[in-house]
Amino acid sequence: QVQLVESGGGSVQTGGSLRLSCVASGYTDKSGCMGWFRQAPGKEREGVGVLARNGGIPTYADSVKGRFTVSQDRSKNTLYLEMNNLEPEDTAMYYCAARRFAVICGRDFGLYNYWGQGTQVTVSS
């Protein structure tokens, strides 16, 4: 059974930085996709950035391009989200997600089968 556990959320001021981590257990596939999603109150869940487990260039939401970076350490089975120059609009619950056996990694949350419990990010002005 795949389990995803996020950590690293918190409260920062505008312009600050945070790094989120997601440790995956029960998921040793070399294929498939992993990514970060976020959901603010009253809004739909949004794909922030996703990447393929076997490498490749991550894809990002336009709203975070140039500020957020998704990366992975396969030796630790861990996915990261480096967030810089944070804005109040980035305030949301951030979730790690995985999709097994996929070849093309999209940011549609409906494509992902496994989810972490989420970690809150709050950015104050």
C-alpha positions in Angstrom: 0.0 0.0 0.0 1.4 3.4 -1.0 1.6 5.9 1.7 2.7 9.5 1.4 3.7 11.7 4.3 4.3 15.5 3.9 6.1 17.8 6.2 7.7 21.3 6.1 4.6 23.5 6.0 4.4 26.6 8.2 3.8 30.3 8.4 6.0 32.8 6.6 5.8 36.4 5.5 5.6 37.6 1.9 8.8 37.0 0.1 9.8 34.1 2.4 10.7 30.5 1.5 9.7 27.1 2.6 10.7 23.6 1.5 8.1 20.8 1.7 9.0 17.1 1.8 7.0 14.0 0.9 8.3 10.6 2.0 6.8 7.7 0.0 6.5 4.2 1.4 5.3 1.2 -0.4 6.1 2.9 -3.7 9.3 1.7 -5.3 8.2 1.9 -9.0 10.7 3.5 -11.3 7.8 4.7 -13.5 4.7 6.8 -12.7 4.3 10.4 -11.5 4.5 12.3 -8.3 3.6 15.9 -7.7 2.4 18.6 -5.4 -1.1 20.0 -5.3 -2.7 22.7 -3.2 -6.2 23.7 -2.2 -7.2 27.0 -0.7 -10.6 27.4 1.1 -13.4 27.6 -1.5 -11.1 26.8 -4.4 -10.5 23.7 -6.5 -7.5 21.6 -5.9 -4.7 22.9 -8.2 -1.7 21.0 -9.6 1.4 23.0 -8.5 4.1 20.9 -10.0 4.5 17.3 -11.1 7.3 15.1 -12.4 8.0 11.7 -13.7 9.6 9.2 -11.4 12.1 8.2 -14.1 13.3 11.7 -14.7 12.4 14.5 -17.0 11.5 18.1 -16.6 8.8 19.0 -14.1 5.7 20.9 -15.3 4.3 23.8 -13.2 1.3 25.9 -12.8 1.8 29.3 -14.4 1.2 31.0 -11.1 4.3 29.4 -9.5 6.8 29.2 -12.5 10.1 30.7 -11.6 9.3 30.6 -7.8 8.7 26.9 -7.1 10.8 23.9 -7.8 9.8 20.2 -7.7 12.6 17.7 -7.2 13.1 14.1 -6.0 15.7 12.1 -4.2 15.0 8.5 -5.3 17.5 7.1 -2.9 15.4 8.5 -0.1 12.1 8.0 -2.0 11.3 11.6 -1.2 9.7 14.4 -3.2 10.4 18.0 -2.5 8.8 21.3 -3.2 11.1 24.3 -2.9 9.0 27.5 -2.6 10.6 30.9 -2.9 9.3 34.5 -3.0 6.0 33.3 -1.4 2.9 35.4 -1.8 -0.3 35.5 0.2 -2.0 33.9 -2.7 0.1 30.8 -2.1 -1.7 30.2 1.2 -3.3 26.7 1.0 -3.1 23.1 2.1 -0.4 21.4 0.1 -0.7 17.8 -0.8 1.7 15.3 -2.2 0.3 12.8 -4.7 1.3 9.8 -6.7 0.1 8.1 -9.8 1.4 4.7 -10.7 2.2 3.3 -14.1 1.7 6.6 -16.0 3.8 7.6 -18.9 2.7 11.2 -19.2 2.4 13.3 -16.0 -0.3 15.9 -16.1 -1.5 18.3 -13.3 -5.1 17.1 -13.3 -5.7 16.0 -9.7 -8.2 13.5 -10.8 -5.4 11.4 -12.4 -3.7 10.8 -9.1 -4.5 7.7 -7.0 -2.5 8.2 -3.8 -2.5 11.3 -1.5 -0.8 12.5 1.6 -2.7 14.1 4.5 -1.5 17.6 3.6 0.6 20.3 5.2 -0.6 23.8 5.7 1.3 26.8 4.2 0.3 30.3 5.3 1.8 33.4 3.8 1.1 36.7 5.5 1.5 40.2 4.0 
